[in-house]
């Protein structure tokens, strides 16, 4: 017997307006108007995603900072309230249990937002490592709806219905506001490479989705002037890949360390202790044998996860962990792992597509020009 599909607070809306798919046990929107149209709306204007399927736990108490610092690799002692940081959790071997954003809500209260596919695993891991510490851990996933409003016109869209001055919330900063008379917590974070906000709708349980529905409709109405589109998981995947962001279960997993994945910046090895530190220190001292790289196809052909990577001599050297057609660049792009000796920008490789070796080049991330696109862009769209 198959398990019943989980649903978010907006399921009834999605059922009427989107093509649905199963993801991490949830029935979620794959697309509305179309992946390319939704992707380009976010790159050029603004899009809104329902991300209520993601996991959310709060950790509070006198030992909260010490505990969070022990289970994650980044250093939350550097976080002031209403600040956030990207991090990972590792097992004892340094393998990545999950990647996520951690928010400091108050001096002794944190919130971690992790991948939908890891909701139970992460909660169990966090809880299992909290024994004999003064912390309270709550899974609030089903009581909080969550949206992502992303794109260069995200701030203008939300400002039209916000009581707070959103221009004062800098990247990876947070704050409370009311959007369309709904109390929310907002963070200037996201998974698209673009500027934008992730919005937490407090007190919006699955059995009472009224607030979530009201806010979703208000965001779409406010964004009409800026070309907003509702966006599904299809565009979310192509956007994050263009930005060079990892997808758990594909690009990172418990057999991959943050050093191999190019996430060493979140592994604070100078911290007194955290789970996996000993293994990561040893790996860094020994030297990395492989690294995550970005691959851009030279001609036609769309790379996919699992496709093999070869060097110029025709020897297999690795495989892709993600791959797609880039709606922005109009070519195939992918990420994967190769030996460190080959992981240099400009290296020529080949990707096996339909039994043929197609030319590709290792490039820097993000795939797009960051002066023209993304949160660092210098020119207005």
Helices and strands as residue ranges (DSSP letters): H 11-17, E 19-23, E 26-31, H 35-44, E 47-50, E 55-60, H 64-71, G 76-78, E 83-90, E 96-106, E 109-114, G 116-118, H 119-128, E 136-139, G 141-143, E 145-150, H 154-159, G 166-168, E 174-179, E 182-187, E 196-201, H 210-222, G 224-226, E 229-231, H 233-242, G 264-266, H 277-286, E 290-297, E 308-310, E 316-326, E 331-339, G 340-342, E 348-353, E 356-363
